[in-house]
């Protein structure tokens, strides 16, 4: 019977009740050892069983933390017959992870997406409860996959309850899932529990027991009467650390044989067969455990040995001498089944204290198997342990780099950096040194250390150039991307010059090199578009190459042309979603959202930036978080979402300063300047634009498309600074002509139209509008129409002004650019025409995720296809679809297709 815990039981009861009607819930029960987490989980298990819910259960076991996906297999084994009902790429990833089918090591998030789909599929047959005890002891890949799924359960009849100790960090404990911290029992409940065993404590001892244990139930039950009465007044009672010693002390009364058998059982994680075999090898019998059972330290039932509490097992193991533990692990390595190669490898590693080539090879083989199954964290630990036991320095450094690569794929950048640092002090052959540098640079680039990434990539690319030009191209191109993010244009130009001297052998390397050179040239204001156009002719050959995804979308984004490469962008994103490549998706979403923000798909851009921020935070990628926040804040300024703009721009600025991300600092500064325009504070906006211009000049970022000169000209005209505006407009025109791109020329012509003599107005603005026809940027076209109409109105040409102002108003309302629509409407009223304002469309009321769902379903995807692409469950897709139908006033997929523009 559970004593107390009424509040906690009510919380769990509400989650269970909600899950039965289709509202998913997740809760992590956290607390110190012995606080009652497992008892509360057992109580919940009884409740969900009584409610008729299907139950999936697992428990973390310390001895199995190195077994790849062991926890997940334990949890999902009863429902694996549903594997064929989830999307094929996910089924393949999960099947490979669980060693059901051969695999080659996919993205770590692909298994999590598969777990989500599988749980959702099982829940279609009835409400489901997922209960995991001691989740802090799960193998890391299992824990990551389970947390990924739990975060995304929204509208499925599923409740997920996990227990973790809070004394040390764990994957589940740090996943940001809803949690409930368990404290001690209330005094009355604690007294009831303490008295439940008929103990005869003095009144003073009972009071001290309650106060000193803090209501920890296990401490109340296990600390002995004699021990308590023997303590001097005021002596502290360490809980729960003292409990482990309390249990270990009970083992002191056992015979030598029984203590040995008990240590074997502790090291075996309760596996009865392995314990039996190892005991025989050590000259004792598993029957010797009967003594431990009589001391209530464990029970033997069926094929398992169950310790009274995990503290019993850990206490027994911790008290043993290191030599005793190694001997036990050596025996277990022989006793585990021949096909249980992963557990055998782990025991061998624990049994070996000095370098041993044979044991290191076994551990290396186990790590390779874990890597092939996508169990990246287990692989990293295996390679690292193998390296530690490897006598040969050449083999040791290979294994350290392999460990670092797996750690990075597991989402453990700090571990990857540490392993690379250990490898760096050992001799490395050129090929391995290049491989290590590529990883070092990638970790640095994604986690916010872009200046370090720049230096690593450029040094490695320079070294590789004489013998391996294709590899040198990849490294130098990555260095140019790092330079871009850092806002370091001079170094990007240096790298581009190195690239230009190389003669890459493959079409792939030539494509990447050309795009990278073009990016560097454009940032510096020295050409580049022609190189990009030529490179885009080969793009179809690489659409399904995950490593080239960012380079594939950069071309159309930098060109800003209506006719070149625009179909590439959605294709690349679709491929990335199909692979569940969440680690590579955030920066890709950033580029795609930026493209949408410079067309007429602003709602999609908000959805893309928002998803990018979420996924980048989840993957621990500071660079990509900053990029998406900066882009989102810029768009929010134009939409008039001014408080969100300020919040996101300030966070992006803080991250940019912390991580030296100069490029995104520029974007965030631009957002804050445009926010001032939206507020109608032209003076303040001009000052911010001047400061931005100084930052660009300081960083050598001379790309005219980054320049705020067009906005500054408009602000100067509004403030009556005509001469200054004319000078700046002329300089802008000169720079735009050097670049020669329609987008640049259109903005320059608009600035000229604002600052030119009255007689030249029509020519300048006609030129601007002609250039706009060759770009997809509806907002810039709208601004030109607004500027033209406003200038004509001030020239008393009201009839001529109205068509341009009507066009501008329609464009801004279609985009959702509220402050600019307000300006256009005011200008139109000033011509004597009543502005016909369009009420916000239903699309404007959709959340970013609802819009993503609506777009995918309107394009013909099924519910399951949309769920797989967005890393959601089908029920969550249906939940969002119901909201879409309600907000748009429609009832069918066909109506949805009509309501959502292609």
N, C-alpha and C positions, 0 to 999 in steps of 0.2 A: 504494500500500500504506500502511495506517495503521501508524505506528510507536508502540508503547507503548499506553497507555490500556486496559490489560487490566481494571482495576477498573471503569472506566466502561462498558466493553463488557459486562461481566458484569451490571451493574445493568440496562442496557438489555435484555440477553438474557433476564433473568428476567421483566421486564415483558412482553416480546413473547411468551414462552412462556405466561405467565398469561393474556394476552389471547386466545390461541388456544383456551383452554378456558373462556372466558366470564368472566374476571375483568379488568375494565377497568383500565387504568393510564395515568397522565399524568405526564410528566416535562419540566421546563424545564431545558435545558442552558444555564447562564449563565457568562459570563466576559468578559474583555477582548477587544478586537479581535485577531484573529490567533492566539487561544489554541487553535484547533482544533475549534470547535463544528461548523462546517459539515462538516469532514472526518469527524467522529464521526457526524453525521447521515447522510452519504453511506454510511458503513459500515453504519449501521442500515437504510438503505433497501435495500441489497443483501441484508441478512439477512432482512428481512421479505418481499422479493420471492422469495428462494430458498425461503422457508417457504410460499409460495403465497398470501400475504395480498394482498388488494386494497389499493392505495396511492393516497391522495389527497395531492397535494403543492401547496405554495404557497411563495412567498418574498416577504418584505416589501421594498418598493422605496421609497426616500426620495421620489422624484419623484411617487409615487402616494399619498402619505399623505393628500392632500386629495380623493382620488377616492372618493366614498361607496361603501362595501362592495366596493371593488375587490379587496381581499384575499380576501374571502369568495367572490366570484364566481370568482376564480382557483382556489380550493380546491374548490368544489362543482360547478363546471361539468360535470364528467363524470357526476354523479349526479342532475342536476336532473330527469331523467325520472321519478324517484321522488317528486317533489313532491306529486303527487296522492294519495300513500299516507299522508300525515301529516294530522293534524286540520286542518280547513278554515281556522279562524282563524289557525293558525300558517302554513299554506301561503300564505295571503293576505299575512301580514306579511313572510315571506321573499321572496315574489314581488315585492312592492312594493319591498323593500329592494334587490333585485337589478335593479330597473327592468324586470321581466318583465311586470308588470301595473301599472296606475295605483294610486296610494296616497294616503293623507291624513295619514301620519305617526302611527304607532302608538307604543305603549310600547317603550322600548329593550330591555326584557327579552323582549318577544314574539319578536324575531328570534332571540335566544339559545335560547329554548324550541324554536323551529322547527329550528334547527341540531341541537339534541339529538335531536329526533324523526327528522330526516332521517338523521343518522349511525346511529342505532339501526336504522332501517329498512334501510339499506344493509348493515349488519352481519348482518342476518337471513340474507343470502345467503352469508355467509362472513366470516371474520375480516378486520378492516379496520385499516389503519395510516394515521394522519393525521400528516403531517410538514410542519412549517412552519419554514423557515430565516429568520433575521433577523426574527423575530416582533416585535421592538421597532420595526420600521419599518412594520408594518401600519397601515392607516388605523384610527383608534380605534374606530369602530363595529364593524368586523370583529373586532378584537381582543377587544372586550367580549363579542360574541356567542360567539366561540370559547371564551373563558374560562368563560363561563356554562355552556356545554355540557360542557366538560371537567370542571368541578367536580362534575357530576351523573352522570357515567358511572360505574356501579358493577358491573353484572353483564352488560355487553355485551362481545362479543369485539372490543374496540376498544382500540388503544394510540395515545396522542397524544404526539408528541415535538415540542418547540418549542425554538428557540435564540434567546437574547437577549444583547445586550451588557449588562453590569452597570454601565457607567460613568455612566449617566443613568437617571432614572425612566422607566418605560414601563407601559402598561396590563397587558401580560402579566407583566412583571417584578414588579409590585406586586399581582398577583391572588391571592397566597397559595397558588398551586399547588405541588405537590411539585417541588423543584428540586435540581439537582446543580451545584455550583460547580466549574468546571474550573480547575485550577491549571496551572502549567507542567509540562513533561515531566520525568521523573526524569533524573538526570545521565547515566546510561548511554544512555537513549533519546534524550536531547537530543544527545549526542555522535554517536550513530549517524545522526541526522537531519542534523546539521551536516556530517558527512562524506559524506553521500549524493551531494553534487554535486561531489565531488572537489576541494574547496577546499584550498588550501595555506596554512593559517594557522600562525603560529608557536605553539609550545606555550603561551606566555604569553597570546597573543591568543585561542587556543581556550578557555583557562580563563576569561579575562575575558568572552568571548562567552557562555559557559554561565552564568556568575554574573550578568552584567549584564542578560541578557534574561529571567532567571527561567524559562528553559525555554519561552518563547513560541515556538511552531513557526514562525510567519510571520517573526518577527524573526530566528530562526536561519537561515532560508532566504534572507532578502532583504537583510540588512545586508551591505554590501560588504566585501571583504577590505581594500581600501585604506583605507576609512573606519575600520575597526577598528584596523589597525596604526598609523594616524596619530593616534589618540587618545592623549593623555598619560596616564601611569599614574594610576589613581584617578578618571579622568573618568567621570561617570555616563553611562549610555546610556538615555535616556528611551524606554520601550516602553509602549504602542504608538504614542504620539503621534509619535515620530520616524519611524515607518514611513510616515505620510502624506506627510511632507516628502521621504522617500526616493523615494517613487513620483513625487511632483511634480517632483523634481529630474531624474528620467529624462526628463520631458517637456521640460526646458529644452533638450535637444539637438535637439528636433524643429524643423521649419520653422514659420514663422508660420502658414501655412495648416493644417498638421497640428495645431498647438496649438489653433487655433480650432475645427477639427472635433472634436478631443478634448473641448473644453469643451462643445460642443453635445451630444455623446453623453452626457456626464456629466449635463447638465441635463435631457436627454430621458429619462433613466432606462433607456437601452439600446434605445429604440424606433428601429429602423433606418429606417423610412419617415419618421418625423418628423425624424430626424437628417438624412436625405438632403435633404428639402425645406428645412430651415432652413439647411443648409450652402450650398445654391444661392442662397438669399436673401442670405447673407453673403458671397457671392463666392468660396467655396471648394467643394471636392468631398468627398463622403463617401469617395472613393478616397484622400484624404489620410490617412485613418486607417491605411492600410497601414504608414506609418512607425511609428505607435504600436504596431501589432501586432508589428512587428519588434523593438521594444523590450520586448516581452512585457507590455505594459500592458493589452491587451484582445484579444479574438478576435471576428470577425464570422462569424456562422453563421446561415443562414436569414434570419429576419425580425428577429433581435435582435443587439444588441451586448452581449457579456458581458465585464465588467471582471474582471481577474485576482482582485481582491478589492475589497470595498466601500471599503476605505481608498484604493484607486487613484482611484475616482470622487470620494470626498469630498475627497481631497487636491488633485486637479486643480481641483475647484470652489472650494475654500477659497483656493487660491493666486491665483485670477483677481481682477482688480480689479472693484469693484462696477459700474462702467460697462460693462465687458465682459460681466458676467453679465446685466445688464439688456438689452443688445443681443441676446444669445443668446436670452433668454426672449421678447423681442419677435418674433424670427424664428420661434421655435417656436410662438408663439400663432397665427401665420399658417400654419404648416406642418402642424399637427395636423389630422386629418379634420374636416370641417365639422360632423359629428354628434357629435364628441367635445367637447361644449360645456363639460364640467366641467374637463377638462385645459386647454382653451383659456383658460378664465377664470383658472385658477391661474397660467398663464404670463403672462397680461396683468397680473395683480396683482404678480408678481415683477418684471415689466419696468417698473413705474411707481413712481417715487420721490416724486412730488408729487401733490397732489389732482387728480383727473381724473374728472369727472362720468360720462363715457361708460364708462370702465373700472369705476368703482364700480357702475354699473348692471348691467354684465355679471356682476360678482361677486355682486351682490345676487340676480340671477336664478339663478345657480348655487346659492347658499345656499338659496333657496326650493325648488329641486328636491331638494336634499339633505334638507331638512326634510320634504318630502312623502314621501320614502322612509324616514323614520325614522332617517336618519343624523345624529343630533343633534349629535355632536361636530364633524363636518365642517361642518354648517350654522352652528354657533357660530363656527368659524374663518372661514368665508366672510363672514358678516354683519360680523364684527369687521374683517376686511380691507377690506370694502366701506366701512364707516364711516370707517376711517382715510383712505381716498382720496376721501371725499365732501366737496366744498367747502361745500355748503349745510348750515348748522347744523341746520335742521329735519329734513332727510333723515338727517343723521348721527345724531341722537339716536334717531330711529325705528329705525335699524339697530343701534345699540348695545343697545337694549332687546330687539330681536329676537334678537340674539346672546346676551344674558343668558338669555332664555327657553329657547333651544336648549341652552345650556350646562347649565342646571338639569335639563332633560330628559335630557341626556347623563350625568348623575351627576357634574357638575363644579361643586359649590357655591361653591368659592373663586373660580373664573373668573366665575361668575354674579354674585357680589358685586362683584368688581372692575369688571365691565362696567357694572353698575348705578351704581357710584360715579362712573364716567366720564360716564354719562348724566346724573347728578344735577346736574352743574355747567353743563349746557346748558339753554336755555329749553325747556320741555315744555308742550304743550297739555294741558288738564285731563284728557282721556280717556287720553292716554299716561301722564300722571303717575299716574293711578289704576292703570293696568295695571302700571306699574313697581312701584308700592307693593304691589300684590297679590302680585307675584312676590317682592319683597324680604321681605315678611312670611312667605310660604310657605317660602322657603329658611331663614329664621331659625327658624321654628317646627319644621321637621323636623330641623334639624341641631343643636338644643339651645339656641338663643338665644331662648328663648320670651319673655323680658322685652322684647327688642328687637322681636320679632314683635308682641307686644301693642301696643307704642307705635306701630309702623308701621301696623297695621291700624286702630287706633282713630282715628289722625290722618287717614288716608285716608278712612275711613268718614264721619267728621264733615264732611270737605270735600265728599264726594259727595252727602251727604244732601239738600241743597236741590234739586238738579237731576236726580238719578238715585237714587231711593229703593231700587230693587231692587239696584243695585250696592252701595249703602251697607249694605243688610241683609247681603249676603254678606261684606263686609269687617268689619262690627261683630260678626257671628256668629263669624268666624274669630278676631277679637280676644278674644271670650269664651272660646273653646276655649283660646287661648294663656294667658289668665288662669287658667283651670282648671288647666292643667298647671303653671303657675308657682305655684299656690296663692295667687293674688292675688284674693280674693273682693271686696274693696271696689271695685276697678277693674272687675271683672265686673259688679257692680251698676250702676256708672255707665254702662257700655256698654249694659246691658239697658234702662236708663231712656231712653237715646237711641233704641234700637230701638223701644221702645213708642210713641214719638212719631211714628214714620214710618208712611206709608201705602203699603206696597208694592203694585205693580200686578199682579204675576203670582202664581199659586197657589204656584209654586215658592218665590218669595221669602217669601211669607207662612208657608209651612211651615218654612223654615229659621229665620226670625225667631222664630216661636213656640217652636221647640225650644231655640234659644239662650237666649231669655228664661227659659224653664223651668229650664234648667241653672243659670243664674246665681241664680235665686230659690232653687232647692233647695240649692245650695252655701251660700247665706247663711242657710238655715233659714227662708225666708219664703214658703212655698207652692211652687207649680210643677207638682205632679202633675196638677191639672185641666187646665192648659194643654197638657201633654203628651198626655193622653188625647184631647183635641179634635184636636190636630195629627195624631195617629196615624190618624185617620179618612181622611186624604188620602194615606197612605203608598204605596198601590198605584200611584199615578201616577208614582212616581219610582224604582221598584225597579232600573231599569237605568241610572240616572244615576251615573256613576263619581264625580262631584264631590260627590254627596250621600251617598255610602255611609256615612261615619261618623255623620252626623246621623240616618240611617235606623235604625241599631242603638242609638243612644243612648236613644231613647224607651223601648223595652221594658227596657233595662238599668237605667235610672234608676227606672222604675216598680216593678220587681221583683214584678209581678203575673202570676199564672198565665194570665189570660184576655186580656191585651192585647198584640198585636203580636209574639207569640213566633215565628210562622211567617215573619216578615220576615227574621230573622237569617240562616238558612241560604240563603235566596234571594239575598240581597245578596252573600254570600261566593261563591256559585256564579258569579254574574255577574262578579265581580272575577277569579276564577280563569280564567274563559273568556277574558277579555281579556289574560291574562298580565300583569296590572297589579301587578307585584311592588313598584313604588314606593309604591303606595297600599295594598298588602295588609297590611303589618306592623301599622299602627295599627288596621286593621279586625280582624285576628286577635287583637289585644289585647282589643278590646271583646267579641268573640265568646267568647274564652277566659274572660274575666271572667264572662260570662253563664253559661257551662258550669260554672264553678267555684262559682256560686251556685245550681246545680241539682243533678242527680245524675250529671253527666257529667264527673267529675274527670279520668279518663284522657284524655278528649278535650281537656280544658282544658290539661293538661300538654303534649299534642302541639301544640296551637295556640300556646301561649306559646313553646315550643321552636322551632317553625317561624318564629314572629314574630321571635325574637331573631336567628336565622340570616339571615333575609331582610333585616332592618333593618341588621345589620352589613354585609351585602353591598351594600346601597344607601347606606351611609354616613349613616344616620338615627339620630343619637344619642338624640333624644327617644323614638323608638319602641323602641330597644334598652332604654332605662331603664324604659319602661312595662312591657314584657313581662318583664323581669327582676324588677321589683317584684311584679307579679302572680304570677309563677311562685314566687317565694320565699314569698309569703303562703300559697299552696296547699301548698307543700312542708312548711311548718310544721305544717299540719293533717294531712298524710299521714304525718308522722314521718320525712321525708327530711331529717334535721336538719343534716348536713354540707353538703348541696347548698343547703339553705335559707340557712345562714350565708354561704356563698360568694356566692350570687346576691344576697342582701339587701345584703351589704357592697359589692358592685360597684354595685348600684342606688343605694345611698346616696352612694357616691363620685361617681357620674355626676350624681346629683341636686344635690349640693353644687356641683360644677363648673359645671353648666349652670343652676342656680337652678330646678330642677324640684320645687317644693314639694309638689305633689300626690303625686308618686311617692316623695318622701321620707317622706311620711305612710304610704304603703303599705309601704315597706321597714321603717319603724319598727314598724308593726303586725306584720309578719312576725317580727321579732326578739322582740317581746313574746310572740306566740303560741308561738314556739319555746321560750321559757322555760316556758310552760304544759305543752308536750309533754314537757319534761324533768322536770316535777314540781316546778319551783322557783317556787312561788307568790309568795314574797316578791319575788324578782327580777322576775317577770312584772308584779306590781303596780307596782313602781317604773318599769318601762318604760312601762306604760300611763299612769301619771301624767305622765311626760315627754311622751308622745304627746299627751295632753290639753292640755298647755301649748302645744305647737306648734300644735295646731288653734286654740286660743283666740287665739294671737298672730297667726295668719294670717286670722282672721275666718271660718274654715271651720266654720260652725255647723250644717251638715246633721247631723241626729241619727244618720243611718245611718253616718257616719264616726266617730261617738263610740265610744270604748271603754268607755263607762259600764257596759254590761251585763256585760262581762268583769271590770271592776273590782269591781262588786257581788259577783260570784261569788267573786273572790279574797278580798275582805274577809270574806265569810261563812266561807270556809275558814280564814281567819286569826283568826277570833273577834272581828272588829271590827263587831259587829252594828249599833250605833247609826250608825256612819259609812255602813254599807251601806244602811240604811233611808233616810237622808237623800238619798243619791245615787240610790237607786231612785225615790224620789218625784220628784226633779228630772228624771230620765230619762222618767218617765211623762208629766210635763207637756210636755216637748219633743216626745215621740212623738205626743201628742194634737194638738198644733199641726199637725204634718205630716199625720197621719191616714192613713198608709199601713199596710197589713197587716203588712209586714215590720218596720217600726219598732214598731208596737203589740205584736207578738208578743214581740219582744226585751224591751220594757219590762215586759210582763206577766210574763215569766220572771224578770226581776230582782226584780219585786215579790214573786213567789212565793218567791224565795229569802230575802227580807228580812222578809216579813210575819209577823204572829202566827200561831201554829199553826192557829187556827180558820179562817184565811183561805186556807190553802194550796190547797185544792181549787178554790176560786173563781178564784184568780189563775192557776193553771196551766191550768185549763179554758179560761179566756179566751185564754191564750197559744196553746194548741193549736187553738182555733177560728180564730184569725187565721192560723196557719200553713197552714191548709187553702187559703188564698187566695194563697199564695206558692209558687214552685217550689223554694225553698231547702231541700233535704233535710238538710243539715248543721245548720242552725239548728233545724229540727224535732227532729233527733236530740239536740241539746244540751238542748232543753227537756224531752224525754222523760227524759234522763239526770238533769237537775236535779230534775225532779218525783219520779222514782223514788228518788233519793238522799234527798230530803227526807222522803218517806214512810217510807223504811227507818229514818231516824233517829228518826222518830215511832213506831217499833215497829209500823208497818203493813206488814209484810213481804209479805203476800199482795197487797195493793193495789200495792205497789211493783214486783213482778215483771213484770207486763205492760209497764209503761213501760220498764223496764230491758231487757227482751227486745227491744222495739221499737228502743230506742236502739242496742243491740248490733248488731242486724240492719242498721240504717241505716249505722252506721259501717263495718261490714265490707263492705257493698255499695259504699260510697264509696272504701274503702281508707284510712280515717282511723285508722291503727293506734293512736296513743296514746289516742284517745278510745274506741276499741273495747276497749282494755285496761282503761280506767277503768270502762266499762260492765260488762265481765265481772267485774271485782273487786267492784263493787257488787252484782251479781247473786249472786255467791258469798257475799257477806256476808248475803244474805237466806236462805241455806241451800240455794240451788239451784245445781247445777253448770252452769256456762255451757257451752253447746254451741258451741264455736268453729268457724267455718267456715274450711276451708283456702282459701288464696288461689285465686281462679279463674284459668283460663288467661289471661284478659284482663290480669290483673295482671302477667303475665310478658312481655307484649308491649312492645317499645320504642315510644316515641311515634310514630315513622314507621310501624312495623308496624301500629299501631292505626289510623292514618289510612288506610293501604292497605286494611286489613280493613273498615273502615266504608264506604269508597267502593265496594268490590267487593260487599259484602253488600247495599248499597242498589240493586244492579242495574247499576252502571256496568261497561262493558267495561274490559279491561286498558288499551287505548289511551286511553279517556276518563279513567281514573284517572291515567294517566301525564301526560296534558296538564294535568289539574287540579293535580297536585302538582309539576309541572316536573321530572319524572323520565322515564327511558326505560321503554318497556314491559318490557324485560328486567329492569330494576331492580324494577319492580312485581312481576314473576313471582318474583324472588329473595326479596323480602319476603313474598310470599304463601306460598312454600314454608316459610319460617320460621314463619308464622302457622299453617299446617296442622300442622306438627310440634309446636308449643307447645300447640295446642288439641286435638290428637289427632283431627283430622278429615281428610277426603279430597276434598271436593267443594265447589263454590260453594253448593249447596243447604244443606249442613251448615253452611257459614259463615254463611249468612243466618239459620239457627236459633241459631247460637252468639253472634251479635252483636246485642245488643238494639237496637231501633229508636230 
